[in-house]
Amino acid sequence: MTPTAPHTTRQTVPTSTYRLQIHGGFTFQDAAAQIPRLADLGVGAVFCSPVLEAAPGSTHGYDVVDHSRISREFGGEEGLRQLADAAHAHGMAVIVDVVPNHMAIPTPIWHNHALWSVLRDGPASPYAAWFDIDAGAERSVLIPVLGRPIGAVLADGELEVTEIDVPQPDGTTVRERVVRYYDHVVPVAAGTEHLGLVDLLERQWWRLAHWKVAADELNYRRFFDVDTLAAVRVEDPEVFTATHATYLRLQREGVIDGYRIDHPDGLADPRGYLRDLSEATGGAWTVVEKILEGDERLPGDFPCAGTTGYDALWRIGGVFQDARGALPLTHLWQEVTGDLRPFEEIAAQSTREIVTTSLWAEVERLTTLAHRICQEDIRLRDTTRRNIFRAVVGMLSQMDRYRAYVVPGEPAPGSERAVLEHAAARAAQEFDADEDTLAALDIVLALACGDEVGSAGRTLAAERREFIIRFAQTCGPVHAKALEDTAFYRYTRFLPVTEVGADADRIGVEPDDLHEHCRSMVRTFPDSLTTLSTHDTKRSEDVRARLTALTEAPEIWAQTVRALRRATAEHRSPRVDGPVELLLWQTLAGTWDLPGSEEPRISPERLEGYLTKAMREAKSHTTWTEQDAEYESAVQELGAAALASEEVQDILTEWTRRTLPSQRAAILGQKLVQLLMPGVPDIYQGNETVDLSLVDPDNRRPVDHDARARMLQRLTDGARPTGVAEEKLWVTRQALHLRRSVPELFQGRGAGYSPVPTTTGHAVAFGRSRGDAPVEVVALATRHPLTLAARGGWDEAAVVLPEGPWVDLLSGADVTGGSAPLASLLTTWPVALLVRPGLADRLEASEQVAAGQKETDR
């Protein structure tokens, strides 16, 4: 049973969204102050990071501690209402980020009053069903916060039993008995207060442990391998109701208009959750953070508008990469690293390491469950735990996507069954002729699919149902941690394809592939989100765009790398490995001074933080839990020396000069494609102009909104863009205003999409229309300008436009339809946004209305 749907529901499909990271340093009130600027930019909705009460000092909001209220640190419910009022007054919707999968285990834990109650009262807690833990036995919840084994901690008297005033959700405090370990406090179960320390510890619903114990014995489901994020069981109707009540109330009251769902693959039944949510929200516009791998598609029976756009991200960027650069970049990788392995082998090794280290506890829990099922069925009883473990690891390691969608009690859909069967087939190849392990693999496959195996009539048994869910929930963490958070940091041949949802082996996407993806979107999820940068991308869209030049000029890049290595030879310790060195040089190239942009090159502090994260995520020589200080110092010394070197500065400045046409074309081209293709385009904060950020927390740095407002004002006052940053802002502004003025050209299945032919592979073009009506908008972008220039330029190349007059909204030029020479169309700009004169007039009229609103704001 789900909460009552809103009394009045209006489905708001945004024309676009603008993502804002809300935190204590940028509150709802600060966001509200930006609404007039975003409206002037043409934004259709403000898209907020999670807004519920988060752990103290949170800079992202994904560490929720209380679902009953809006974060006071972010400005409270009053602040959110102020933001919504400002947005709605400017015709903008409000989209919020929902975190259904997990809650924070904060320090102190009492900030999460639900978890505090479970730790104190065990199964008697009203929140006992909330968390994916076994609260039915003493010492059930592992709390791995001790700096040393508990015996040593006890011997040195580092634990104490004391009383503290525990804050309550209503603002009052309650005096409680607790066990304290420095900043960590945990509650004492009723009736045990009088016991001595050791006896007291033995009688609790929790178990304090050395932090290293978590990798082997953690007994609660978490978000990936983050011990401080405990999974929540929203499949329980009461838990769903309690955790979504605040959102639904605010939607009923007209504050919230739509939702972004964080990590639905972590849930027991993503489809069931989305059905509950759709019913509860009355079908509000909702997108899900589903990472689609390769040609994977979002299941058609998911009741949502689509994904958050990673499937569009890698295709858009890939169109501007030159696939012919893959081989020379591979040769450079082999030269610098000496590694001749294909990426597939690097990924396989990463997976083996992940399942035997950071995710060992999850694999063990799954193995134990399967072994218990076998032991309770006489027909399966001779299947040993060792073989089950090998089979479980084998299947998890061979999954080529985050999960398959199998629901206990329902037949496994053929497409989902195929995913599991293919994983099992690949695993079987690893086991050769080991009949016992192959037999165990057949059992694990059957259990994961919900098939009959062993004695008949047991498919609905509780433990078998649990196996289906747990196997699916374990696949995602293994896939993400092994691929995105390990292998992608090891295989640094070409950084832009080591991105969320991308394929590190695949450089370049043909325009026809992009066109097919866009046509598929119109048929299936036309109002899905599209994106180029998010809070999770490993580098911003502009860093990736700048690095596309490597694929166009791989020989020049190889010469540049060799020059950089010579210039820093005296600072390069033998400890510095080739993969991290290539990562360093590409990072510097992507974040170096860019002519026409006010973005400063990366600072020593930012580079140090990024290199630390990259090294520890790679886990080749150092990790977050086991640091190799000598190795890290060697890499950091090389990075610092490179930034301080005048010779390095000259080398990278020359690289930028020689490849600037490629960098500019990719920056502007991919933005234009994203903004005009099917779907709802999202702009991550600050990325309406050039942004050279790296992975979080670098991409959560403060955004200079005032500078962007001044730049936008200059352009709307009639000034011509003077550099790539202003050019990107103008592309963004014109495209967003167009989408807002004529949404019927871009929204829903009624909006048409069609490739527009060109006579050269150096351009990509497509049109937008009202269904099958004539095309009214054409997006045109240059591809591979360096190789184009080497061939002598556009020559007689043309784009074949529908007959009649056109206007370029970027340059203001009039264009005649038919075979239009690209040499004249793309002389000043590497991109063009062509519309029919009537649309241009309509856009101008809407801008006059907006100007009147702007005067009112003043």
N, C-alpha and C positions, 0 to 999 in steps of 0.2 A: 504494500500500500504506500503510495507516494503522497506528498503534501498536495493540498488543493491548488489547482492551477490559478494563476492570476485572474482577478475578476474581469479585467479588460486587457486583452492581449493585442499588441500591434507588433507584427514581425518587422523589425527594422533591419534591412540588409544595407549595411554601410556602403557608400560609394568608395570609401577608402578608410584606412585607420592609421593613427599615429601613436606608436607605442611610447609610453612614458614610464620610467622606472621611479616608483613612488617610494620614499623612505624618509627618515627623520630629517635629512638635509635637503629634501625636495618634497614638500608636503602637498596635500590636496590643494591647499590655498595657493601654493606656488604654481601648481599645475593650472589652477583656474585663471591665474594671471596670464597664462600663455594662450588661452583660448582665442582671444581676438587675433593673435598672430597666426595660429593654426587655421582659423577660419579664412584669413586672408590668403593663406597658402592653398586653400581649397580642400582641406581635410574634411572627411565625412563623419569621422568618429574618433573620439579619444579612447585609447586602449590602455587600460591601467594594469600594471603588474599587480599581484595579489594584494587585496586590501584588508583582509581580516587581521586580527591581532596576531602579531608575529613575535618571535623571540626578541628580547631587548637588543636594540642596536642593529637589527636586521637591515641590510641594504638591498634586499631583493624580495622579501615577503613570502618565500616558499616554505619557510619554517614556521608554519601556523601553530599557534598554541591555544587559541580560543576561537571557536566558530560562532560564538554568540554575539560578537561585537566587532566593529570596524576598528582598526588599529588606532589607538590614541596617539602613538608616536607619529603616525602619518597625518594626523589632523582630526581623527575621530569621525563619527558619522556626520557631524555637522559640516566638517570640511569636505567630505565626499558629496554631501548635498549641495554645497556651494559650487563644487566643480561641475556637478550634473546640471545645476541651474544655469551656469555660465555656458556650458556646452549646448544645452537644449535651446537656450536663447539665440544661439548662432546656428541652429539647425543641425547640430552635431549630436550623434548618439554617444552613449557611454558603454564601453565593453570592458568587462572585468575578467581577470585571470582566476580560475577556480582550481584549487589543489585538492582533489578528492582522495589521492592515493596515500598521503602520509601526513603526520604531524611531527613537530619538533620535540626532541628530548632536550630541553634547554638547561642551562645552568643559572640558578637552581631549578630543579625539576618542577617546583610548585608553580612556576609560571604556566605550566600545562596542567590545569586543575583536574582534567579528566584522567590523565596518566597518573598524577599524584594519588588520586583516589584508588586507582587499580593497584598501585604499589602498596598502599596502606591497607586496603580492605580485601584484596584478592577477588575471588568470585562473588563476594557480597557487594562489590562496588556496582553502582548503577551504570558504570562505564565498562564493565567487564567484557562486554561483547564488542567494544569498539576496536580493540587492537588485535592484530594477528599473532597472539601469543597464547601459551597454555597457562591460564591463571588458575588451574585446578589443583596445583600442588605447591607446597612450600618451596622456596628458593627457585621459583620458576622463571623469573624475569632477570636475565643477566644484565648487570650494569657495569660495563668494563671501563671504569674510570681511574682505577688505581695505577699509580706510577710504578709499582713493584708488586710481586706476588703478595697475596693477602697475608701469608704467614709473616713476611718481613714487615708489612705495614702494622700488623697487630703487635709484633715484638717491639717495635719502636714507638708504640702508643700514638700512632697518627690518626686513629679513629676515636671519636668521642660521642657519647650520648648526651644530648642537651635539649633544651627547650627553646623554640623560636616562635615569633609571631608570623604565621603564614597568611599572606594576603589572599583574600577571597575575590571572586569575580564581581561581587557587588560593592567592593571598596572597603569592606570591613576586614578585620584580621581575627584569626583564631590561634590560640596558643596550642602548639603541638610538640610532642616528643619526637626528636629526630636523631639520626646518626649523621655526624658531620665528618667529611673528609675534605679539608681545606674549603674550597668554594662549593663543593658538592654536598648536598643534603638529601637524605631520603627519609620517608616517614616510617614510624614504628607501628607495627600492628597492635591493635587493641589487645590488652591482656598480657603483653610481653614486656611492658615497661619496667617491671620489677626485676627482670632477669639480668644476670651478668652479661658482659659484652659478647662473649663467644656464644653463650646459649641464646642470647637475643638475636644475634646474626643468623643462627641456625633456624629460627622460628619465623622468619619474614617471608613475604611473597616475592622477594627479590634476592638477588645474590650479587654482592659486590665482588669484583674480580679485577685482576691485572688487565690493562687495556689489550695486551697481546692475546688474551684468551678469546677475544671476540672472533678472530678469524677462524677458530676451530669449533667454538661452542655456542655462538650466538643463537638464541632460541626465540627471537622475534623477527618477523619479516620486516625489511627496511627498504628504503629507496636505494637501489643499486647496492653499493658497499658503504653507504654513509650510516654509521652507527647511530648518529644523532637524529635520524629521521625514521620514526617508527610507522609502519604501515597501518592504515585504517581500513576497516571492513565495511565499506559503503554498500556491499551487497546485502547487508542486514537492513531491512526497511526502516527500523528505528534509528539506526546510525545515519542512513541517508537523510532522513527527515531532520535530525538534529544538526547535521553538518551543513545543510543547505538552507535552513530556515531563514537565516539573515539575508542571503541573496534573494530568495523568493519574496520575502517581505518588501525588500527595497525595489524589486521589479514591479510588484503590485502597486507600489506607491509612485512608480514612474521615475525612479532614480536610475535604475540599470536597464539597459536595452538588449544586451547580448553577452555571450560568454565564450571564453577560450578555456579549454579543458586541458590541464597539465597531465602528461604521462598516463593516458587511459590504459595503456598496455600493462600497467602494473596491477590493474584491478582484476578481480576474480572473473567478471563477465563484462567486458567493455560494452558489448552490444546491449546487454540488459541495463547497464547503468545509463547509457544514452537514451534508452527508451523511457526509463524512469524520469530522467531529467527533461526530456521532451514533453512528457505528460505534465510534469510539474510546472514547466515554464510556458506551457501553451504553444510550444514549437518555436521559441525564441531562436534567433540566429545564433548558432553555436558551431565553433570549429574545434578540432581536436589535434593535440600535438602527437600525431601519428607519423612515425618515421617510416616511409615507404622505401624499400630497397629495390633498386633497379627498376624493373617493369612491374613491380607489385602494385596493386590497386587497392584503394580503400574499399572494404566490403560494401556492396550496394545496399545492404539492409541496415547499415548504421544510420540512425535517424539524426543526422547533423548536416551542416552545410558543406563540410569537407575538412581538409587538413589545415595546418598552420603554414604550409607552403614550402617545406623543404624539397618536395618533389618538383616544384617549379624552380627553386633556387639553382640546383645543379644543372638543370637543362638550360636555363637562361645564360648562366656563366659559360657553360660549355660551348654555346653557339659562337662565342667570341674567341675561343681557344682554337689553335691550329693543330689538328691531330697529327700532322706531319712532324711536329716537334717532339713527339713522344719518344722516338727512337734515339735521337741525339741527347735528349735529357736523360734517358736510361743509361747511355754510355757515360755521361758525366757522373751520374750516381755511382756507377760501377767503378769509375776512375777514382773518385774521392773516398768511397766507402770500402771498396774491395768486395762488396757483397753482390754475388751473382744470382741470388735467390729471387724468384718471382714474388710478388706481393702475397700471393696465396699462401706461400710457405711461411712468410713473416706473420701473417694473420693467424695461421694455424698454431704457430709457436706461442703467440700472444695468448690465444685462447687456452692452450694447455696450462700456461702459467696462471691465468686468472682463476680457472676452476680448481687449481690446487693451492691457491694462496688466498686472495682477498674474498673469494666467493666459496671457499671450502665449506663453510657452515651451511650455506644454502644447498650445495650439492649433497652434503652429508644428510641433511634433513630429508631430502628427496629420496636418497638411497635407502635410508632407514624406513621410510614409509613404504617403498616398493618391497623391501625385504620382509616387512611385517605382513604385507598382503600375501606374499608367497608362503610365508610360514603358516598362515592361517588357512591355506588351501592345500590339501594333501597332493593335488595334482601338480602343484608348483613348488612343493616344499624342498625339492632337491636343488633348487636354484640358489647358488651361494651368494652371500653378500658381496664378495669380491667381484663376481661376474656381473652382478647387478650394478655395482659402482662403475665398472668399466663401460657397461652399456649406457648408463645414464650420462656419463661424461662424454661418450662417443656421440650420442644424439645431440646433446646440448652444444657440443663443439661444431657440429655440422649444420646447425640451423643457419639458413642464409637470410633470415629476417628476424624481427623482434619476437614474433610468436605466431602460432596458428590459433584460430578462434574455434575452439571446441567447447561445447557447453555440456556439463554432466546431464545425462538423461535424454539428450537429443542426439540423433545420428550425426556423425561428423560430416560436414559438407565436403563434397568431393574435392574442391580446391584446397581446403584446409587439410584434409587427409593427405593430399598429394605432397604438401609441404613437409609433413612429418615423415611420410614414406621416403621421400627423397633424402631427407637428413639421415634416416636409418640406413638407406642404401649406401650413402657415402661413408657412414661409420663402419658398415660391414666390410668395406674394402680395407679398412685399417686393421681388421681383426684376422685377416687371411683365413686360415682353415681352423681357427679356434672354435670348435663346435659348441662348447659350453657357453662361451661369451656370445656367440651368434644366437644361441637359443635364448639367452637372457635378453638380448637386443630385441628379439621378436616379442618377448613378454612386455618389455618397456614400451615398445611401439604400440602394442595393443592397449596397454593401460592408458597411454597418452591420448589414443583415439577414442577411448571409451568402449572398446570392443570386448566381446566375450573372450576370455582366456582362462585356462584352467577349468574349474568346475562351472557348470552353467548356472545362470540365474543370479550372478553376483555383481553385475555391472552397476547396479544402483546402491551397492554397499557404500557406507560412508567413507571408508578409507580409499576406495577406488574413485569415488567422486572427488575426493580431496586430491588424489594424485593428478587427475586431469588439470585441476586448477593450479596446483603448485608447479607442475611441469611448465605450464604456459607462463606463469609468473616468474619462473627462474630463467627462462630463455632470454627475456629482455635484458636483464642485468649482465648475463654472460656475453651477449652480443654487443651491447653498448660498451662495457668495460674493456672487452678484448679488442674490439675494432676501433671505436672512436676515441677511447681514452688510453689506448696502448699502441696498437699497430699503426694508427695514423700519426703518432709522434715518432715512430721508428722509421717509417718509409717516407722520407722527406724529398723524394725525387722532384715533386711539383706540388707545393703546398695547397693551391686552390682546390685540388680534388681530394684532399684529406679533410673533408668537411662533413658535417652531420648529413646523413642520407646519401652521400656521394659514394663513388667507386674510385678508390685510389689508383686503379688500373686503367681507368677510362679518361683519356684526355680528348676533349673535343666532342661536340654534338652537331650533327648535321641539321640545317634548317628544316628539312622535311620531318625530322624526329620531333623538333619543337612544335611544328605545325600540327602533327598528329596528336601530340599531348594536349595542345590547346583545343582541338576539335573534340577530343575525348572529355575534357573538362566541361565543355558546353553540354555534352550529352549526359554526363553523370553528376558532377558536382560543380555547377557553373558559378556558384557563389562561395567557393572555397577561398581561403586566404592565400595570397602569394606573398613571397618575401625574398629579400636579398640579404638582410642582416637581422639577427635576433640577439637576445641576451645570451644565447647558447652557441652562436657561431664562433668558430675558432679564430676567425679574423673577419674584419668588416668587409662589406661588398667592395669598397674602393681599394683595399689592400689586395683582395683577390683579383680585381680588375687590372690593377697595375701589374700584377705578376703574369697576366696573360701574355705579356710581351716575351716571356721566356719561351713560349711555344712558337712565336713568330721568328724570334732571333736566337735560337738555341746555341748557335756557334758563337755569336757575340757574347751570350751569357756565359758560355764555357770559358771564353777568354777573360771575361770579367772576374769569374770565380778564381781562375788561376792567378790573376793579378792581385786579387784580395788576399789570397793565401801567401803570395810572396811578400806583400806589404806587411803582413802580420806574423811572418814566420817566427820571429824571435819571441813572440808572445804565445805561440801555440805549443802547449805542452803535449807530450806523447799521450797524455790521458784523454785529450780531446778526440772524440771519435768522429768519423765522417758524417753520419746522419745528423748529429747536432750541429756540426759546422755548416752543412748545407742549409739547415733550418735557420741558422743565424744569418747567413748571407741573403737568403730570400726575405727574411723578416726585415732586414735593413733596407733592402731594395724596395719593399712594399710600403715602408714607413718613412722613407727618405723625403727630403724637401721636394715638393711638387710645384713647379711653376704654375702660377695662377690659382694657388690655394694658400690660405692663411694658416693651414694646419702645420704646426712645427714638427720637425723630425722627432723621432722617438727619443725620449730622455734616457739618461743612464739608469734612473730609478725604475722607469717603466720596463726597460730592456732587462734589467736584473730580475724583476718580478716575473716577467714572461719566461725567461730562460729557466728560472727555478721551476716553474710549473711544467714547462715542456720536458725538462730532464726527468722530473719525478713521475710524470704521467707515462713517459716512455718505459720506465722501469728497467732499462738496460743495464745501468750502473748504479743508480740511486733511486730511492722511492720515498714516498711521504713518511713511511714508518721506519725505514732503514736507510738513513742518509750516508752517502760517501762524500765526506767533506772535501777531501782532496780533489776528487773528480769535479765536484760542483765549483770549487774555487778555480780550477783550471779553465773551465768553460766561461765562468764569469770574467776571469781576467782577459780572455780573448775578446769577449764582447765589449768590455770597457776600453780595451786598447784600440779596438776597431773604431769605436765612437770618437776617441780622442785623436785618431790619426789623420793628419792632413792628406796623406796619400790615399787613404781609404775614402776620404771625403771627395777627392778629385775623381777617383775611380767610379764611385756611385753617382756622382753628379754627371759624369760623362755618360754612364749607362742611361740615366734618366733622360738626358738630352737626346740621345740617339733613338730612344724608344718612346718618346713622349707622344707621338701620333697614335701609337698602339694603345698606350695607357689612357689617353683622352677618349679615344673611340670606344674602348671597352667600358669606361666609367659611364659615359653618356648613353651608349647603346644599350647596355643591360638595364639601365634605369628606365629608358623609354619602353623597352619591351615589357618589363614588369608592369609598368603603369597602364599599358594599353591592352595587354593580353586578357583573356578571360580570368575571372576571379576578382577578389577584393584585395587591392594592393595594400600592404602594410609598410609603413616607413618607421624604422627604428629610430629613436630619438637622436637628432643631429644629423641623420643620414640624408636629409634633403639637400645638404651640401656635402663637400668632401669630408669624410671622416676616416681617420687612419688608426682605428682601434684594433686591439687584439682580443684574445679570449678573456672572459670574465676573470677577475674583476676589472680588467682594463677598460672594457666596454661599458662599465657603470660609472666612469668618471663624470664629473659635472659637465653639462653641455652649456655652451655660451649661447643661450637663447637670444640675448640682447644683440649680439653681433649678427646672428641670423636674421633678426627682425630688421636691423638697419640695412642689411644687404637686400632683403626682400623689398623694403620700402624704396630703395634706390631703383630697383628694377621696375617696380610698378609705377614709379614716377616717370618712366620712359627711358632710363639709361640703358645702354647696351651692355650685356655681360662682358666683362673684361678678362675673365680667366675661367678655368675649368670648374671651380667651385661655384661661381655665379652662373655658369652655363648649366650645371647640374640643377641648381636651384630653379632656374627658369624652366628647364624641362619638367621638373617636378610640379612647379606651380601651374604651368599651362595644361599639363595632362590631368592634374587633379581637378582643376576648374572645368575642364571639358567633361570629365566623368560626372561631376556634380551637376552640370547643366543639362546633360542628356543621358541620364542613367539607363534609359531604355536601350542604348547602344552597347551597354556593357554588362547588364545584370540579367541573370536568369537564362533559361533555355531559349527565350525569345530573342536573345542578342546573337547576331550572326558573327562568325569568324571565317575568314578565307585568306589563304596565302595570296600574295600579290606577286606575279612573276617578275623576275629580273633576268637579264642576259648574262649575269656574272655571279660567281659564287662569293664575290667580295661584298655582297649586300644581302640583307634579309629584310623582307617586307611582308606585311599582312594588313588586311582591312577589317573594319568593324561595321556592322550594319544592323538594321532592324529586321531580324530574321532573314528571309530570302530576298529582301528588298535590296536595291543597289547600295554599294559600299559608300559610306559617308565620311569615314576616317581611315587614313592610311598611316601606319608607322613604318619608317624606313631607317635602317641603321647600317653603317659600314662595318665590314668584317675584315680582319687581317690587313690593315692599311700599310704595314711595312712591306709585305710581299706584294701588295698592290702597287706601291711606289716603285719597287724594284722592277716591276713589269712595265713601267711607263705610265702608270696612272689609269684613269677610267677609260681613256680612249673613246670608243663608241658605245660603251656599256650603257644600258638604259633600264629603267623600271617601267613596266607597262601598266599605266594607270587607267582607270575607267575614264571614258571621254568626258570632256567638260572642264570647267574652271575649278581650280583648287587654290587654297591659301595655306602657306606654311606658318603655323602658329609660333614657331621659334624664331625664324628670320624675318617674318612678315612678307616674304616674297610671294608674288602671284605665280602660279604654275598652270600650264596647259596640259590637259589629260592626253592620253595616248602614250606613245613611246617617248618618255621623257628622259633626256640625257642625264646620267648621274653626275657628270662633270659639272653641270650647271646647278643641279639640285643640291649637291653636297660640296660646294666650293668653300663656304665659310664654316659650316657646321658638319660634323661627321654623321649627323642624324637629322631627320626631318619629321615633322608632325603635320600632316596634310589633312585639311578639312574642306568641305564644301563651303562656299561663301556664306550661305544661309546659316550654317552652324557657327561660323565665325561671328556673324551678326548677333546670333542668339547668345553666344558666349560674352560678347561685349555688353549686351543688355544686362545679363546676369551680374556682370562685374560692376556695372553702375549701381545696381541694387546693393551689392556688397559694399561698395564704396560709401553708400548712404548709411549702412549699418556701422561702418567704421567711424564715420563722423559722429554717429550717436554714441559709440563707445567712448570717444574722446570727450 
